[in-house]
Amino acid sequence: MIIHGSALSPFTRKVVLSALEKGIAFENRDLNPYAPPEDFKSMNPLQRVPIIQDGEFTLADSSAICGYLEAKYAAPQALFPKEPMAYGHALWIEEYADTALFKDISEGVFRPIFINQFLGKPVDHATVEHTLSKALPLRLHYLENQLEDRSWFAGGAISVADLSVYSQLVNLLHAGHLPSSDSYPHLMAHFKQIQIRPSAEKLLRSETAYLGQMLDMISGRKT
Ligand SMILES: N[C@@H](CCC(=O)N[C@@H](CS)C(=O)NCC(=O)O)C(=O)O
């Protein structure tokens, strides 16, 4: 299986983590949606990453891909709860992370810091400050309350819900704005318990190296 995506995309991260957790062999291919290959539109008419190719089968969208991987490789690590309410809740938290968290973190923090610099523009501190103080706390408090004293968002084990939330929050970590454990004790404990899993540790190391290279390139451009 080939996973086409970009290293700092939270949706690519969700799919890569799912594959690693499930022990699926795959090849990771870098695809920058802003400098796409010619066949990008035929792979995904929405022109977004991630996309997988599994033999002759091509599939886009992280949620569709995670559903496909679960149907094909339920064992050894299931990532969707079996119990109906827990299953529904997992899908809801996945959706919450993919839409609400993504919007605030991507538009409000990641782009104003990193994409601006990649494009040679100054960091938009005002947008970052506004997001961190006004928009994002609402999202994070909701997730904090969802967890209360549970280890996982849905059911009694790690699921796609946990990987989805974690995958979005990693971009806050890269930006140096991971929320504090004082304000969000359950959410940050949840983040850390995923961060130390072998799958996530390995991936984070390669992402940090990649981001470092990108930032070095930018500072080289400036001097
Ligand atoms: N619902 C999609 C969202 C994918 C998405 O928005 N990917 C971003 C990268 S994080 C992208 O490809 N953006 C390119 C663009 O907006 O043109 C999924 O879950 O895969």
The ligand as a MOL file (V3000), in Angstrom:
LIG
                    3D

  0  0  0     0  0            999 V3000
M  V30 BEGIN CTAB
M  V30 COUNTS 20 19 0 0 0
M  V30 BEGIN ATOM
M  V30 1 N -11.5720 15.5970 4.6560 0
M  V30 2 C -10.2440 15.4250 4.1380 0
M  V30 3 C -9.4530 16.7260 4.3540 0
M  V30 4 C -8.0690 16.6410 3.7110 0
M  V30 5 C -7.3730 17.9950 3.6750 0
M  V30 6 O -7.9690 19.0650 3.8260 0
M  V30 7 N -6.0590 17.9240 3.4210 0
M  V30 8 C -5.2770 19.1350 3.3020 0
M  V30 9 C -3.8960 18.9470 3.9050 0
M  V30 10 S -3.9710 18.9400 5.6520 0
M  V30 11 C -5.0750 19.4380 1.8290 0
M  V30 12 O -4.7840 18.5630 1.0520 0
M  V30 13 N -5.2060 20.7110 1.4530 0
M  V30 14 C -5.0010 21.1650 0.1210 0
M  V30 15 C -5.9210 22.2740 -0.2600 0
M  V30 16 O -6.7060 22.7180 0.5900 0
M  V30 17 O -5.8520 22.6910 -1.4290 0
M  V30 18 C -9.5820 14.2220 4.8190 0
M  V30 19 O -10.0230 13.8360 5.8960 0
M  V30 20 O -8.6540 13.6420 4.2260 0
M  V30 END ATOM
M  V30 BEGIN BOND
M  V30 1 1 1 2
M  V30 2 1 2 3
M  V30 3 1 2 18
M  V30 4 1 3 4
M  V30 5 1 4 5
M  V30 6 2 5 6
M  V30 7 1 5 7
M  V30 8 1 7 8
M  V30 9 1 8 9
M  V30 10 1 8 11
M  V30 11 1 9 10
M  V30 12 2 11 12
M  V30 13 1 11 13
M  V30 14 1 13 14
M  V30 15 1 14 15
M  V30 16 2 15 16
M  V30 17 1 15 17
M  V30 18 2 18 19
M  V30 19 1 18 20
M  V30 END BOND
M  V30 END CTAB
M  END
